[in-house]
């Protein structure tokens, strides 16, 4: 929740109070009379299942008369509040436009979470690195300032990176192991937040067309990835399942810390419409008729801001990706970086793979030495038709341990390897050699 004065709090819901709406396009204030519709959407739990690690973006949609638009309209800043006190809604980037028949243009814009849609390469960091060091580097590469300097498990050391993942996925993993979620703040900075950091009471008399749902209460936090199995708490109520593909879960202590933060958390599913204080943020807790509700929904400007609260909460079932056997993705990441803090050793494995071959580099490091192993493997599985000769190029000098050639014809000619390839015996088509 954005911090406001007591005067603001006393007046924001008052009948005579008109909420401000200032929209700046490329730094220029739009005439309020030329703004016909304005909505803000921000969902924390978009699939209605309670989970950690959300990195959803805030979006706005507005209909503006075309005469109020400059030649370029890529960047937007929106603020609200009351006459005596303005508060920011946020910074946004153009996502989509639609021209209407009534000389208006509908504009959809999204906050700067979109800047994290790139493949993050953390190979240049000095490993092991802490979570906060990794997150600072991600923000530096994204061009977004980090607003959170401390969060749960921020000092946990890791030594793994995967440059096939987007920076946004990295942020999700870090937020999840911190027991929270990530968002772009009203100031454009990235924050790691926890649900319920701010609690405020909402008068039930302001609500209309509301419906209560089931109570949700946390009694356990669990993580499985096929090798590690960390569970804290009891199954008597709901379980928070941690993503089994989260490469930043390295020990049971992280899960225990998350459990200690979330144990006995409770809230209710709820839907309804009400006048709302635009200083509220997703993840805040509303106390409605002595019951706790997670704030999220679509906010529309109608002189005052009115929100359609949509906070359906249900327990997330054990993920299908949680396996009794370790997944290939998790297996590769476990091999990529194994930290033995007791022995002071780090093992890193980097794999490069294309359609026909793969190369693996393995580095083992301790306090006294560095050992490096490079391995190349070739796996030819292409369908070849209408040829009489097959060449294996770029072969590594050494013995052939296994070579199988299959086809629908038997040729009488022999296979003749090039001079750098030394089979153990003469090879025939359709013959397997071990």
C-alpha positions in Angstrom: 0.0 0.0 0.0 1.3 3.4 -0.9 1.9 5.5 2.2 -0.5 8.4 2.5 -1.4 11.0 5.1 -4.2 10.8 7.7 -6.0 13.6 5.8 -5.9 11.5 2.7 -7.3 8.4 4.5 -10.1 10.4 6.0 -11.2 11.9 2.7 -10.6 9.3 0.0 -13.9 7.5 0.6 -15.9 10.6 1.4 -18.9 11.3 -0.9 -17.9 14.7 -2.1 -14.3 13.6 -2.9 -13.4 13.3 -6.6 -10.4 11.2 -7.3 -7.7 12.7 -9.5 -6.7 11.2 -12.8 -3.6 12.6 -14.4 -2.3 10.8 -17.5 1.0 12.0 -19.0 1.9 10.8 -22.5 5.6 11.5 -23.3 5.6 13.9 -20.4 2.5 15.9 -21.6 -0.7 16.0 -19.4 -3.8 14.8 -21.2 -7.0 16.9 -20.9 -9.3 15.0 -18.5 -12.3 15.9 -20.7 -10.6 13.9 -23.5 -10.3 10.7 -21.4 -13.4 8.6 -21.8 -12.4 5.3 -20.2 -9.6 4.3 -17.9 -9.0 0.9 -16.3 -6.2 -0.7 -14.3 -5.7 -4.4 -14.1 -3.3 -6.3 -11.8 -3.8 -9.9 -10.8 -1.6 -11.8 -8.3 -3.2 -15.2 -8.6 -4.4 -15.3 -12.2 -5.3 -19.0 -12.2 -7.1 -18.8 -8.8 -4.7 -21.3 -7.3 -2.6 -20.0 -4.4 1.1 -20.1 -5.3 4.3 -18.2 -4.8 6.6 -16.6 -7.3 4.1 -14.5 -9.3 5.6 -11.9 -11.6 2.5 -10.5 -13.2 2.5 -7.1 -14.8 0.2 -4.2 -14.2 -1.7 -3.0 -17.3 -3.8 0.0 -18.2 -6.5 0.5 -20.8 -7.8 3.9 -21.8 -9.9 5.5 -24.5 -8.6 9.0 -25.4 -9.7 11.5 -28.1 -7.2 11.4 -30.9 -6.6 15.2 -30.7 -5.0 14.8 -27.3 -2.4 12.3 -28.6 1.1 13.5 -29.6 2.7 12.2 -32.7 4.6 9.6 -30.6 2.9 7.9 -27.7 5.1 5.2 -26.4 5.6 6.1 -22.7 2.9 6.8 -20.1 2.9 7.9 -16.5 -0.4 7.9 -14.4 -1.1 9.4 -11.0 -4.2 9.8 -8.9 -5.1 10.8 -5.3 -7.0 13.9 -4.1 -6.4 17.6 -4.7 -4.3 17.9 -1.6 -2.2 14.8 -2.2 -1.2 13.0 -5.4 -0.1 9.4 -5.5 1.5 7.5 -8.5 -0.2 4.6 -10.3 2.9 3.8 -12.3 5.0 3.9 -15.5 3.8 2.1 -18.6 4.9 1.2 -22.1 2.6 1.0 -25.2 1.4 -2.5 -25.9 -1.5 -2.1 -28.4 -3.6 0.5 -30.0 -7.1 0.4 -31.6 -8.6 3.2 -33.7 -12.3 3.7 -33.1 -15.0 5.2 -35.3 -15.8 8.0 -32.8 -12.4 9.8 -33.2 -11.0 8.0 -30.1 -8.1 5.6 -29.8 -8.1 2.8 -27.3 -4.6 2.3 -25.8 -3.4 -0.7 -23.9 -0.1 -0.3 -22.0 1.9 -2.5 -19.6 4.3 -1.7 -16.9 8.1 -2.3 -17.2 8.0 -6.0 -16.2 8.2 -6.5 -20.0 11.9 -5.4 -19.7 12.6 -8.8 -18.1 11.6 -10.7 -21.2 15.2 -11.5 -22.3 17.4 -14.5 -21.9 19.5 -13.8 -18.8 23.2 -14.9 -18.9 24.7 -15.1 -15.4 27.9 -16.8 -16.4 30.0 -13.7 -15.6 29.1 -13.7 -11.9 31.6 -15.1 -9.3 30.0 -18.2 -7.9 28.8 -19.1 -5.4 26.7 -16.0 -5.4 23.9 -14.9 -3.1 20.3 -14.5 -4.3 20.5 -10.7 -3.8 23.6 -10.6 -6.0 21.9 -12.5 -8.8 18.8 -10.3 -8.6 20.9 -7.1 -8.7 22.7 -8.4 -11.8 19.4 -9.3 -13.5 18.0 -5.8 -12.8 21.2 -4.2 -14.1 20.9 -6.1 -17.4 17.2 -5.3 -17.6 17.7 -1.6 -17.0 15.4 -1.6 -14.0 16.4 -0.4 -10.5 16.0 -2.9 -7.7 13.8 -1.6 -4.9 14.1 -4.5 -2.5 17.5 -4.8 -0.7 16.4 -7.5 1.7 14.0 -10.4 1.5 13.7 -14.0 2.9 16.6 -16.3 2.0 18.4 -13.4 0.2 21.8 -14.6 1.5 21.4 -18.2 0.3 24.3 -19.1 -2.0 23.8 -20.7 -5.4 26.2 -21.6 -8.2 23.9 -22.4 -11.1 22.7 -20.5 -14.2 20.8 -21.4 -17.3 20.9 -18.9 -20.2 17.9 -20.6 -21.9 15.6 -19.0 -19.3 14.2 -15.5 -19.4 15.1 -13.0 -16.7 11.5 -13.0 -15.7 11.6 -16.7 -14.9 14.7 -16.1 -12.8 12.9 -13.4 -10.9 10.0 -15.8 -10.4 12.3 -18.4 -8.9 14.0 -15.9 -6.6 10.6 -14.5 -5.5 9.3 -18.0 -4.8 12.2 -19.0 -2.7 11.7 -15.7 -0.8 8.2 -16.8 0.0 6.6 -14.0 -2.0 6.0 -12.5 -5.4 7.6 -9.8 -7.6 6.1 -6.6 -9.0 7.1 -3.3 -10.5 6.4 -0.6 -8.0 4.7 2.7 -8.6 8.2 4.2 -8.9 9.2 1.7 -11.7 11.5 -0.3 -9.4 11.4 -4.1 -8.9 10.2 -5.3 -5.5 10.0 -8.7 -3.8 6.8 -8.6 -1.7 4.9 -10.8 0.6 1.2 -11.2 0.7 -0.2 -9.4 3.7 2.6 -6.9 4.2 -0.2 -4.2 4.6 -3.6 -4.7 6.2 -6.5 -2.3 6.0 -10.2 -2.5 6.9 -12.9 -2.0 4.2 -16.3 -1.0 5.3 -18.7 -3.7 4.2 -21.4 -1.0 3.6 -19.3 0.2 0.6 -19.7 -3.2 -1.1 -22.3 -4.3 -3.5 -23.0 -7.6 -5.3 -20.5 -9.5 -3.2 -20.1 -13.2 -2.6 -18.1 -15.1 0.0 -16.2 -18.3 -0.8 -14.4 -20.9 1.1 -11.7 -20.3 3.8 -8.1 -21.0 2.8 -5.6 -21.8 5.5 -2.0 -22.9 5.2 -0.7 -25.7 7.4 2.2 -27.0 5.3 4.9 -26.0 2.7 6.3 -28.8 0.5 9.0 -29.2 -2.2 9.9 -32.3 -4.3 12.1 -32.6 -7.3 12.7 -36.3 -7.6 15.9 -36.2 -5.4 15.1 -33.7 -2.6 12.0 -34.0 -0.5 11.4 -31.1 1.9 8.1 -30.8 3.8 7.3 -28.8 6.9 4.0 -28.6 8.7 0.9 -30.9 8.7 -1.6 -31.8 6.0 -4.6 -30.9 8.1 -5.3 -27.8 5.9 -3.8 -26.5 2.6 -0.3 -27.1 1.3 1.8 -24.5 -0.5 3.7 -26.5 -3.2 7.0 -25.0 -4.3 7.8 -25.4 -8.1 9.8 -28.5 -8.5 11.8 -26.9 -11.4 13.0 -24.0 -9.2 16.7 -24.3 -9.5 17.3 -22.0 -6.6 15.9 -24.4 -4.0 19.2 -25.9 -2.6 18.3 -27.0 0.9 15.6 -27.7 3.5 16.3 -24.5 5.4 14.8 -22.4 2.6 11.5 -24.4 2.7 11.5 -24.2 6.5 11.9 -20.4 6.4 9.0 -20.2 3.9 6.9 -22.4 6.2 7.6 -20.2 9.2 6.5 -17.2 7.3 3.3 -18.8 6.0 2.1 -21.2 8.7 -1.4 -20.4 9.9 -2.0 -17.8 7.1 -5.7 -17.7 6.3 -8.0 -15.8 4.0 -11.3 -16.1 2.3 -12.3 -16.3 -1.4 -14.3 -13.2 -2.2 -16.0 -11.4 -5.2 -17.6 -8.0 -5.1 -17.6 -4.4 -6.3 -16.8 -1.4 -4.2 -15.4 2.1 -4.2 -11.7 1.7 -3.5 -8.6 3.6 -2.3 -6.2 3.6 -5.3 -3.3 3.5 -2.8 -3.9 -0.2 -2.3 -1.6 -2.7 -4.0 -2.1 -6.3 -5.0 -1.2 -8.6 -2.2 -2.5 -6.2 0.5 -5.0 -7.8 2.9 -8.5 -6.3 3.2 -10.4 -6.9 6.4 -14.1 -7.2 5.4 -16.6 -8.1 8.1 -13.8 -9.4 10.3 -12.5 -11.7 7.5 -9.3 -11.5 5.5 -9.3 -11.1 1.7 -6.4 -10.8 -0.6 -6.7 -7.6 -2.7 -6.6 -8.0 -6.5 -8.9 -7.1 -9.3 -9.7 -4.6 -12.1 -10.0 -0.9 -11.1 -12.1 1.5 -13.2 -12.2 5.3 -13.0 -15.7 6.8 -12.6 -14.9 10.0 -10.9 -13.9 7.7 -8.1 -12.0 4.5 -8.6 -14.3 1.4 -8.4 -12.8 -2.1 -8.2 -14.2 -5.5 -9.2 -12.6 -7.6 -6.5 -11.9 -11.1 -7.8 -10.1 -13.0 -5.1 -11.0 -16.7 -5.6 -8.5 -18.6 -3.6 -8.0 -22.4 -3.6 -5.2 -24.7 -2.7 -2.8 -25.6 -5.5 -2.7 -29.3 -6.0 0.6 -31.2 -6.1 2.0 -30.1 -9.4 2.1 -32.6 -12.3 5.7 -31.6 -12.8 6.5 -33.0 -9.3 7.8 -36.4 -10.1 8.9 -39.4 -8.1 11.7 -39.6 -10.7 13.8 -36.5 -11.3 13.0 -34.6 -14.5 15.5 -34.1 -17.2 15.4 -30.3 -16.7 16.1 -30.7 -13.0 18.7 -33.4 -13.6 20.7 -31.2 -15.9 20.6 -28.3 -13.5 21.6 -30.4 -10.6 24.6 -31.6 -12.7 25.4 -28.1 -13.9 26.2 -26.9 -10.5 26.8 -28.9 -7.4 28.1 -27.0 -4.3 29.6 -29.0 -1.5 29.9 -26.4 1.1 31.4 -28.8 3.6 34.2 -29.9 1.3 34.6 -26.4 -0.3 34.1 -27.7 -3.9 32.1 -26.5 -6.9 31.2 -28.6 -9.9 29.9 -26.9 -13.0 28.8 -28.4 -16.2 28.0 -26.6 -19.4 26.2 -28.3 -22.3 25.9 -27.1 -25.9 23.5 -29.2 -28.0 22.3 -29.0 -31.6 20.5 -31.4 -33.9 23.4 -33.8 -34.4 25.9 -33.3 -31.6 26.5 -32.2 -28.1 29.5 -30.8 -26.3 30.0 -30.9 -22.6 32.5 -29.0 -20.5 32.9 -30.0 -16.9 34.8 -27.9 -14.3 35.6 -29.0 -10.8 37.1 -26.5 -8.4 38.2 -26.6 -4.9 40.6 -24.5 -2.8 43.7 -25.9 -4.3 43.1 -26.8 -8.0 40.8 -26.6 -11.0 40.1 -29.7 -13.1 38.4 -29.4 -16.5 37.0 -32.1 -18.7 35.7 -31.6 -22.2 33.6 -34.3 -23.9 32.0 -34.3 -27.4 29.4 -36.7 -28.5 27.8 -37.2 -31.9 24.4 -38.7 -32.4 23.3 -39.0 -36.0 19.6 -39.7 -36.4 18.8 -38.1 -39.8 16.9 -40.0 -42.4 19.0 -40.2 -45.6 17.6 -41.4 -48.9 19.2 -41.9 -52.4 22.8 -41.9 -51.3 25.6 -44.5 -51.7 28.1 -43.0 -49.3 28.0 -41.7 -45.7 30.7 -39.5 -44.3 31.2 -38.9 -40.6 33.0 -35.5 -40.4 34.9 -33.9 -37.5 35.4 -37.2 -35.8 37.5 -37.3 -32.7 40.7 -39.4 -32.7 40.1 -42.5 -30.7 38.4 -45.9 -30.6 34.8 -46.4 -31.7 32.9 -47.9 -28.8 29.5 -48.2 -30.4 28.4 -47.5 -34.0 25.0 -48.6 -35.4 23.9 -47.9 -39.0 20.3 -48.9 -39.9 18.5 -48.8 -43.2 16.2 -50.7 -45.6 18.9 -52.0 -47.9 21.9 -54.2 -47.5 25.0 -52.9 -49.3 27.9 -55.1 -50.1 30.5 -52.4 -49.8 32.4 -51.9 -46.5 32.5 -48.8 -44.3 35.9 -47.0 -44.6 36.5 -44.5 -41.8 38.7 -41.5 -42.4 42.3 -41.6 -41.2 41.5 -39.9 -37.8 38.9 -42.5 -36.8 40.1 -45.9 -35.6 37.4 -48.6 -35.3 38.2 -51.7 -33.4 37.4 -53.8 -36.4 36.1 -53.6 -40.0 32.5 -52.3 -39.8 29.6 -53.5 -42.0 26.3 -51.8 -42.6 23.5 -53.0 -40.4 26.0 -54.2 -37.9 26.4 -53.0 -34.3 29.8 -52.9 -32.8 30.4 -52.7 -29.0 
